Amino acid sequence: MLKLWRWYQNCLAVHPVKTQMISSGFLWGLGDIGAQAVTHSTLRKQRQLTQQEDKELKINWKRVAITSMFGFAYVGPVGHYWYEYLDRYIRVRLQLQPKSLKFVTAKVFADELLCWPLDLPIFFSYMGFASGRSADQVKEDVKRDFLPALVVGAGVWPFLQVANFRFVPVRYQLLYVNLFCLLDSSFLSWIEQQGDAPWKQWFIPIVTQENQKGQA
């Protein structure tokens, strides 16, 4: 395990962006496999599977590849530069003391208000178009899935990021996030796979009210 960690450190020092891309792609692919397993288990409990489908989980490897590519091409490079820039901006431009309460709070707010709300529609749009859906279908999928994912994620990620920004060196912050993205990618893929699940209807009144306000 120690050798593996040293090997990763060396790769990160020599090829930081490539290392982040490969690790992100690998973990997001694993996350999608987890999402498919969760979906299969849920449908089996609800008895919505045939007898043959109920016996074994058949992984959709095309979907795994699509999700893995999102981690590789988007999460890896964007996450690398985001954490580097965020740290530099808050230290140099805002002149906040590293690891102080204001420093960590500023990072968490920036991450939650800028990064997370942007990542969600990009992810759902990418998954929709990569799966062959039309522009109108993708638009409806984003409307359906964005708010549930945002609300649930907002109850988890701020606490994880407090520990990240307080204790983890900048060069390892994306690795920290990637490890939890193993769960996050599973969560987002699961939400996307749920389609028009009944529990998503809880958020329809909120979306409707927001649309009415916008039209007014």
C-alpha positions as CSV (number, residue, x, y, z in Angstrom):
1,M,0.0,0.0,0.0
2,L,2.9,2.3,0.8
3,K,4.5,1.6,-2.5
4,L,1.2,2.3,-4.3
5,W,1.0,5.7,-2.5
6,R,4.5,6.6,-3.4
7,W,3.9,5.6,-7.0
8,Y,0.8,7.9,-7.0
9,Q,2.8,10.8,-5.5
10,N,5.4,10.4,-8.2
11,C,2.9,10.3,-11.0
12,L,1.1,13.4,-9.5
13,A,4.4,15.3,-9.3
14,V,5.5,14.4,-12.9
15,H,2.1,14.4,-14.7
16,P,-0.4,16.1,-12.4
17,V,-3.2,16.6,-14.9
18,K,-2.9,13.2,-16.5
19,T,-2.9,11.5,-13.1
20,Q,-6.0,13.3,-12.0
21,M,-7.8,12.5,-15.3
22,I,-7.0,8.8,-15.1
23,S,-7.9,8.4,-11.4
24,S,-11.1,10.4,-11.9
25,G,-12.1,8.3,-14.9
26,F,-11.4,5.0,-13.0
27,L,-13.4,6.1,-9.9
28,W,-16.4,7.5,-11.8
29,G,-16.6,4.2,-13.8
30,L,-16.6,2.2,-10.5
31,G,-19.3,4.6,-9.2
32,D,-21.5,3.9,-12.2
33,I,-21.1,0.1,-11.6
34,G,-22.2,0.8,-8.0
35,A,-25.2,2.8,-9.3
36,Q,-26.3,0.0,-11.5
37,A,-26.0,-2.5,-8.6
38,V,-28.1,-0.2,-6.4
39,T,-30.7,0.2,-9.1
40,H,-30.9,-3.6,-9.7
41,S,-31.3,-4.2,-6.0
42,T,-34.0,-1.6,-5.7
43,L,-36.0,-3.0,-8.6
44,R,-35.6,-6.5,-7.3
45,K,-37.0,-5.5,-3.9
46,Q,-39.9,-3.8,-5.7
47,R,-40.3,-6.9,-7.8
48,Q,-40.1,-5.0,-11.1
49,L,-37.7,-7.5,-12.7
50,T,-38.3,-10.7,-14.6
51,Q,-37.2,-14.0,-13.0
52,Q,-34.1,-14.1,-15.2
53,E,-33.2,-10.5,-14.5
54,D,-33.7,-11.0,-10.8
55,K,-31.0,-13.7,-10.6
56,E,-28.0,-11.8,-11.7
57,L,-26.8,-8.2,-12.3
58,K,-25.8,-7.6,-15.9
59,I,-23.5,-4.5,-16.0
60,N,-24.1,-2.1,-18.9
61,W,-20.5,-1.6,-19.8
62,K,-21.4,1.1,-22.4
63,R,-22.9,3.2,-19.7
64,V,-19.8,2.6,-17.5
65,A,-17.6,3.7,-20.3
66,I,-19.7,6.9,-20.8
67,T,-19.6,7.8,-17.1
68,S,-15.9,7.0,-16.9
69,M,-15.2,9.3,-19.8
70,F,-17.0,12.1,-17.9
71,G,-14.6,11.6,-15.0
72,F,-11.6,11.4,-17.3
73,A,-12.4,14.4,-19.6
74,Y,-14.2,16.7,-17.3
75,V,-13.8,16.0,-13.5
76,G,-10.0,15.3,-13.8
77,P,-8.8,18.4,-15.6
78,V,-11.5,20.8,-14.3
79,G,-11.1,19.7,-10.7
80,H,-7.3,20.0,-10.9
81,Y,-7.3,23.6,-12.1
82,W,-10.3,24.5,-9.9
83,Y,-8.7,23.6,-6.6
84,E,-5.3,25.2,-7.6
85,Y,-7.0,28.4,-8.7
86,L,-9.4,28.6,-5.7
87,D,-6.5,28.2,-3.2
88,R,-4.4,30.8,-5.0
89,Y,-7.2,33.3,-5.3
90,I,-8.3,33.1,-1.7
91,R,-4.7,33.3,-0.4
92,V,-3.4,36.0,-2.7
93,R,-6.4,38.1,-3.7
94,L,-8.5,37.9,-0.5
95,Q,-5.4,37.5,1.6
96,L,-6.9,35.1,4.1
97,Q,-4.7,33.0,6.3
98,P,-4.6,29.3,5.1
99,K,-6.6,26.9,7.3
100,S,-8.3,29.7,9.2
101,L,-12.0,29.7,9.7
102,K,-12.6,32.5,7.1
103,F,-10.3,30.7,4.6
104,V,-12.1,27.4,4.9
105,T,-15.5,29.0,4.9
106,A,-14.7,31.0,1.8
107,K,-13.6,27.9,0.0
108,V,-16.6,25.9,0.9
109,F,-19.0,28.6,-0.2
110,A,-17.2,29.1,-3.5
111,D,-17.2,25.4,-4.1
112,E,-20.9,24.9,-3.3
113,L,-22.2,28.1,-5.0
114,L,-20.1,27.9,-8.2
115,C,-18.7,24.4,-8.8
116,W,-21.5,22.0,-7.7
117,P,-24.5,23.9,-9.4
118,L,-22.4,24.0,-12.6
119,D,-21.3,20.4,-12.5
120,L,-24.8,18.9,-12.2
121,P,-26.4,20.2,-15.4
122,I,-23.2,19.4,-17.3
123,F,-23.2,15.9,-16.0
124,F,-26.9,15.2,-16.7
125,S,-26.7,16.9,-20.1
126,Y,-23.6,14.9,-21.1
127,M,-25.2,11.6,-19.9
128,G,-28.3,12.4,-21.9
129,F,-26.6,13.3,-25.2
130,A,-24.2,10.4,-24.8
131,S,-27.1,8.0,-24.4
132,G,-28.7,9.3,-27.6
133,R,-31.5,11.5,-26.2
134,S,-32.7,14.5,-28.1
135,A,-32.1,18.1,-27.0
136,D,-35.7,18.4,-25.7
137,Q,-35.4,15.1,-23.8
138,V,-32.1,16.2,-22.2
139,K,-33.7,19.5,-21.2
140,E,-36.5,17.7,-19.4
141,D,-34.1,15.3,-17.8
142,V,-32.0,18.2,-16.4
143,K,-35.1,19.9,-15.0
144,R,-36.2,16.6,-13.4
145,D,-32.9,15.6,-11.9
146,F,-31.1,18.9,-11.1
147,L,-33.0,20.0,-7.9
148,P,-33.1,16.5,-6.2
149,A,-29.3,16.1,-6.8
150,L,-28.6,19.6,-5.6
151,V,-30.6,19.3,-2.4
152,V,-29.2,15.9,-1.4
153,G,-25.7,16.9,-2.3
154,A,-25.9,20.1,-0.4
155,G,-26.5,18.1,2.7
156,V,-23.3,16.1,2.3
157,W,-20.6,17.9,0.4
158,P,-20.1,21.0,2.5
159,F,-19.2,18.9,5.5
160,L,-16.7,16.8,3.4
161,Q,-15.2,19.9,2.0
162,V,-14.6,21.5,5.4
163,A,-12.3,18.6,6.2
164,N,-10.7,18.8,2.8
165,F,-9.9,22.5,2.8
166,R,-8.8,22.4,6.5
167,F,-6.6,19.4,6.6
168,V,-5.7,18.2,3.0
169,P,-2.8,19.8,1.0
170,V,-4.0,21.4,-2.2
171,R,-2.2,18.9,-4.4
172,Y,-4.2,16.1,-2.8
173,Q,-7.6,17.8,-2.6
174,L,-8.8,16.4,-5.8
175,L,-7.7,12.9,-4.8
176,Y,-9.8,13.4,-1.6
177,V,-12.7,14.5,-3.7
178,N,-12.2,11.6,-6.2
179,L,-12.4,9.0,-3.4
180,F,-15.8,10.4,-2.3
181,C,-16.7,10.8,-6.0
182,L,-16.7,7.0,-6.0
183,L,-19.9,7.5,-4.0
184,D,-20.9,10.7,-5.7
185,S,-20.7,9.3,-9.2
186,S,-22.7,6.3,-8.0
187,F,-25.3,8.7,-6.5
188,L,-25.6,10.9,-9.6
189,S,-25.8,7.9,-11.9
190,W,-28.4,6.4,-9.7
191,I,-30.5,9.6,-9.8
192,E,-30.2,9.7,-13.6
193,Q,-31.2,6.0,-13.9
194,Q,-34.2,6.6,-11.7
195,G,-36.0,8.5,-14.5
196,D,-39.4,9.7,-13.3
197,A,-39.2,8.0,-9.9
198,P,-42.1,8.8,-7.5
199,W,-39.8,10.4,-4.9
200,K,-38.7,13.0,-7.5
201,Q,-42.3,14.3,-7.5
202,W,-41.6,15.9,-4.1
203,F,-39.6,18.6,-5.9
204,I,-42.1,19.4,-8.6
205,P,-44.0,22.0,-6.5
206,I,-40.7,23.8,-5.9
207,V,-39.7,23.8,-9.6
208,T,-43.2,25.0,-10.5
209,Q,-43.1,27.9,-8.1
210,E,-39.6,28.9,-9.4
211,N,-40.9,28.8,-13.0
212,Q,-43.9,30.9,-12.1
213,K,-41.7,33.5,-10.4
214,G,-39.5,33.6,-13.4
215,Q,-42.4,34.1,-15.7
216,A,-43.8,36.9,-13.5
